[in-house]
Amino acid sequence: MARINNKSKYPFDPIVTLDDFLVGTNGGSLRKETRNYPISSLIKLLEEIGGVSTNTFKVVLDPNLNKTPSTGDLIVSDLAFINNTQVKVSKSNTSGADVSTYLGFILNNKEFFSLKIIRSGDYNVGAFAEVIEFTEESDHYIVDLKILEGNAYGELIEGSLFTIDISPKLSIFRNTQPPPVTIGGYIAGEPATPEDGLTVEESFNKLLFPPLPPNVSFTTSGQAIFNEPSPDVELNWSIDIRTVNATLSTIEVEFKRSGSSVWSSLYSYDSETDGTSFDTSFTQVNSGNSSNEDYQYRIIVEDSSGSSSTINRTITTREVSFFGVSEQSSWTPSIVDEAGISRVLTTSRSNTFTGVDPDSNDFTYFIYPSSYGDISKIFLDGVEPILGAFTKIEPSTSVTNDFGESDNYNVYKSNATNAFDSVTLIFE
């Protein structure tokens, strides 16, 4: 018989299984015979001597977790540690010893302990698993867990032995008290952590990389004119997600008139149902504007961290007024169509007109919607009050626009022709 250390005769084999044997001497025999001893028997003997279980289990891959663990099985859905959110583990280890008391202690005290899953004989392969919840069956446990990428090294190996040990939950920070001041993502007045706490990685990310609202650019183009067909409104937006490791979650683009409290949806995006592609523009087609209420738009953007931004835009509905000069001393609605009268879009009676320079036979007219009320002040070149230089034509008169819509207008006419010489008039 060759010597045991003869590696040519007995090649080195780093993989040890329960079915392997060791060569040794039978110490209980007078003849001291050489015998083969199963590895499984040696493990059981060590358990009996030490009075503790080795907590060793064989990895079994079952993607759907439909199998029931046999003695010593650790059933996983994926060989990548971090992809496992639930496992099944036998109440007996690979040598058949009952370890339910030990495992049950860890699981029932999940707020204090984690599971340390290490490949037997190789500490370079393993993971620390936070127990979320568990269910106890007659011969096994179903364990919901969370394994973070930073807490896993290497991968599980189907058929290999892994040891499940207890690990103090030092990697969890738990404090539901609200901080007195805001520091990073820890907001004053809000619980510092959820009830189940944060991992070290999550804690530092919250401190150093707090959730930030998305940067959103939102523009509108178009105008609204009372009693005239309104042009289409173009809405455009761009989005920059700023929260670390967050992604775009939802977009809502909405519309309403200023007199309403109800928003109507124009465009909606949800990453869970719409994938990663989203629109960055929308055209609202308007057929008319029979109301003098403003058009209001808003965009609401939320990322996967829950941070959100809301941007509002308003297109003000303006009304048609008229300003200019005419030789007619008596008011008639046809004056608004004369060459010397300009169409002006306004939102009130307060308006400024520059370069006012009527000819020797021209009167100066300001014609605006009666809903604006009466003029209370007029200034020449921003300084001199000249309210008495104009007279209001009574009563208010109806003016019909090019689209057949009518509105009542106030008419103010200068008392004299050629009353101004390249001046600025301010009406209030």
Secondary structure, DSSP 8 states (H G I E B T S, - for coil): ---TT-TTTS-------TT-EEEEE-TTSTT--EEEEEHHHHHHHHHHHHSS---EEEEEE-TT--S---TTEEEES-SSGGG-SEEEEESB-TTS-B-HHHHHHHHHTTTTEEEEEEETTEEEEEEEEEEEEEEE-SSEEEEEEE--GGGEES---TT-EEEEEEEE-TTEE---S--SS-BTTB-TTS-SS-TT-EEHHHHHHHHHS-----EEEEEEE--EETTS----EEEEEEEE--STT--EEEEEEEEEETT----EEEEEEEHHHHTT---SEEEE----------EEEEEEEEETTS-EEEEEEEE-EEEEEEEEEES-SS--GGGGGSTTEEEEEESSS-EEEEEE---TT-EEEEEEEGGG-----EEETTTEE-GGGEEEEEEEEEEE-TTS-EEEEEEEEESSTT--SSEEEEE-
